[in-house]
Amino acid sequence: MSGLRTGIVGLGEIGQHHLGAIRTSADATLAAVCDLDPELARSSAGGEVPAFSDLDEMLAATDLDAVAVCLPHSLHVDAALAAIGSGCHVLLEKPFAIDLAGCDRIAAAAAAAGVEVAVSHNQLAYLPHRRLGELIAAGGLGDLRALYARLWIGDRYRGWREDPAIVGGGLLMDAGVHRVYLMQALGGEVVAVTATMDSPRAEERFEIVLEHAGGPVALVQGSYFGPAGTFDDRVDAVGTDGAAVVAGCEAYFEGDLRDEPRLRVRLGGEWRAEDVGDAWDASVARSVHEALAAFAAGRPAPVGATAARATVAIIEAAYRSAERGERVELDEVDATAGAGAGGEGR
Ligand SMILES: NC(=O)c1ccc[n+]([C@@H]2O[C@H](COP(=O)([O-])OP(=O)(O)OC[C@H]3O[C@@H](n4cnc5c(N)ncnc54)[C@H](O)[C@@H]3O)[C@@H](O)[C@H]2O)c1
């Protein structure tokens, strides 16, 4: 067995993608699997590795270097702390935790134990988003003026995703997380947030203005009330010299987009399609591979505790803004959260 001995807890929808990515990682070897559902754990293990239905048992019985946590949101903190307590690097699904105190507990424990934390913000690994980020960073659109991120869903998420106590909110704290971290990556640090929602912290609809430190403004809109079957996660960027559109990411995986070019760029008055092929599930696998590679090499994770915490802070600011009907600065959220990230400096 070579590479990081890696376990996984949570073998549901996204856990199956992590499982496949751990199996194909050049830097890790699948060493154990765990799910509350013993039959799911057994079938996922495929007879290759031990299967558990309790995380503590997996940690006690197996010598692991890293653990992927693919559990419902409210379980992220306890699972991460248990894995860190066993000396493991931890790769968490989004969101890092359901509140800033949870983010800080994980980051502090990891720093004390000398292990790394990574959060899979997989849409940053989607190649059309990466290409758009490179274009913006190189000044290819001129000065960035605005970003737009859409999230129209026509079918509701069910099960635990309907329970705000488990999700830590509503649609924003669930699929909306992808929209927020993407705006951070493309537009830079967010300094203030103004938001409206139907029911903050149990929202089915949200509209958010993000003010970035460098000047651009991002508009993020999410809703469960799209036409049946819709999955629209388009992203637009507008600069002084040009514009660009990523037609979607998960939209192709969900079957709402098929042949549309994934990235179109308007420069010199002409729109042209850029041939950047990729797929949502490939972005998940790439995100997992890159996190495991960073753990193995002792490099900072692509998205570490500080960056992932900043995403949760923006969402908290959006909830406060919608509750109070006023603009909220990120400084206020950080000041009242009680602590900084406490982890590594990224
Ligand atoms: N990156 C993405 O695009 C994406 C997509 C889907 C989900 N997610 C994230 O992945 C995480 C999991 O979501 P999901 O949709 O895969 O959920 P899911 O309900 O499909 O799977 C969760 C699994 O965890 C297991 N589980 C629950 N409690 C457990 C416990 N105490 N010990 C062991 N196993 C337990 C369940 O039996 C289930 O198999 C969430 O953080 C979610 O936001 C991300």
The ligand as an SDF file (V2000), in Angstrom:
LIG
                    3D

 44 48  0  0  0  0  0  0  0  0999 V2000
  -19.7530   19.3850   -3.7490 N   0  0  0  0  0  0  0  0  0  0  0  0
  -21.0000   19.1560   -4.1270 C   0  0  0  0  0  0  0  0  0  0  0  0
  -21.4330   19.4960   -5.2130 O   0  0  0  0  0  0  0  0  0  0  0  0
  -21.8920   18.4240   -3.1540 C   0  0  0  0  0  0  0  0  0  0  0  0
  -22.9980   17.6950   -3.6150 C   0  0  0  0  0  0  0  0  0  0  0  0
  -23.7670   17.0110   -2.6680 C   0  0  0  0  0  0  0  0  0  0  0  0
  -23.4680   17.0770   -1.3140 C   0  0  0  0  0  0  0  0  0  0  0  0
  -22.3850   17.8160   -0.9130 N   0  0  0  0  0  0  0  0  0  0  0  0
  -22.0170   17.8920    0.5020 C   0  0  0  0  0  0  0  0  0  0  0  0
  -21.6250   16.5970    0.9300 O   0  0  0  0  0  0  0  0  0  0  0  0
  -22.0360   16.3690    2.2690 C   0  0  0  0  0  0  0  0  0  0  0  0
  -22.9270   15.1390    2.2970 C   0  0  0  0  0  0  0  0  0  0  0  0
  -24.0370   15.3530    1.4500 O   0  0  0  0  0  0  0  0  0  0  0  0
  -24.7130   14.1460    0.6220 P   0  0  0  0  0  0  0  0  0  0  0  0
  -25.6370   14.7820   -0.3590 O   0  0  0  0  0  0  0  0  0  0  0  0
  -23.6910   13.2010    0.1290 O   0  0  0  0  0  0  0  0  0  0  0  0
  -25.5840   13.4640    1.7690 O   0  0  0  0  0  0  0  0  0  0  0  0
  -26.2330   12.0160    1.7460 P   0  0  0  0  0  0  0  0  0  0  0  0
  -27.4160   12.0890    2.6360 O   0  0  0  0  0  0  0  0  0  0  0  0
  -26.4450   11.5520    0.3260 O   0  0  0  0  0  0  0  0  0  0  0  0
  -25.1080   11.0890    2.3980 O   0  0  0  0  0  0  0  0  0  0  0  0
  -24.7360   11.2250    3.7390 C   0  0  0  0  0  0  0  0  0  0  0  0
  -24.2860    9.8540    4.2290 C   0  0  0  0  0  0  0  0  0  0  0  0
  -23.8000   10.0090    5.5550 O   0  0  0  0  0  0  0  0  0  0  0  0
  -24.2410    8.8740    6.3080 C   0  0  0  0  0  0  0  0  0  0  0  0
  -24.2250    9.2450    7.7250 N   0  0  0  0  0  0  0  0  0  0  0  0
  -25.0690   10.0810    8.3750 C   0  0  0  0  0  0  0  0  0  0  0  0
  -24.7080   10.1960    9.6760 N   0  0  0  0  0  0  0  0  0  0  0  0
  -23.6220    9.3910    9.8600 C   0  0  0  0  0  0  0  0  0  0  0  0
  -22.7850    9.1150   10.9540 C   0  0  0  0  0  0  0  0  0  0  0  0
  -23.0040    9.6440   12.1690 N   0  0  0  0  0  0  0  0  0  0  0  0
  -21.7430    8.2640   10.7810 N   0  0  0  0  0  0  0  0  0  0  0  0
  -21.5030    7.7120    9.5590 C   0  0  0  0  0  0  0  0  0  0  0  0
  -22.2810    7.9580    8.4560 N   0  0  0  0  0  0  0  0  0  0  0  0
  -23.3190    8.7910    8.6130 C   0  0  0  0  0  0  0  0  0  0  0  0
  -25.6200    8.5550    5.7700 C   0  0  0  0  0  0  0  0  0  0  0  0
  -25.9920    7.2100    6.0540 O   0  0  0  0  0  0  0  0  0  0  0  0
  -25.4270    8.8380    4.2670 C   0  0  0  0  0  0  0  0  0  0  0  0
  -25.0470    7.6620    3.5650 O   0  0  0  0  0  0  0  0  0  0  0  0
  -22.6980   17.6660    2.7200 C   0  0  0  0  0  0  0  0  0  0  0  0
  -21.7290   18.4640    3.3530 O   0  0  0  0  0  0  0  0  0  0  0  0
  -23.1530   18.3010    1.4210 C   0  0  0  0  0  0  0  0  0  0  0  0
  -23.2640   19.7160    1.4720 O   0  0  0  0  0  0  0  0  0  0  0  0
  -21.5930   18.4780   -1.8040 C   0  0  0  0  0  0  0  0  0  0  0  0
  1  2  1  0
  2  3  2  0
  2  4  1  0
  4  5  1  0
  4 44  2  0
  5  6  2  0
  6  7  1  0
  7  8  2  0
  8  9  1  0
  8 44  1  0
  9 10  1  0
  9 42  1  0
 10 11  1  0
 11 12  1  0
 11 40  1  0
 12 13  1  0
 13 14  1  0
 14 15  2  0
 14 16  1  0
 14 17  1  0
 17 18  1  0
 18 19  2  0
 18 20  1  0
 18 21  1  0
 21 22  1  0
 22 23  1  0
 23 24  1  0
 23 38  1  0
 24 25  1  0
 25 26  1  0
 25 36  1  0
 26 27  1  0
 26 35  1  0
 27 28  2  0
 28 29  1  0
 29 30  1  0
 29 35  2  0
 30 31  1  0
 30 32  2  0
 32 33  1  0
 33 34  2  0
 34 35  1  0
 36 37  1  0
 36 38  1  0
 38 39  1  0
 40 41  1  0
 40 42  1  0
 42 43  1  0
M  CHG  2   8   1  16  -1
M  END
$$$$
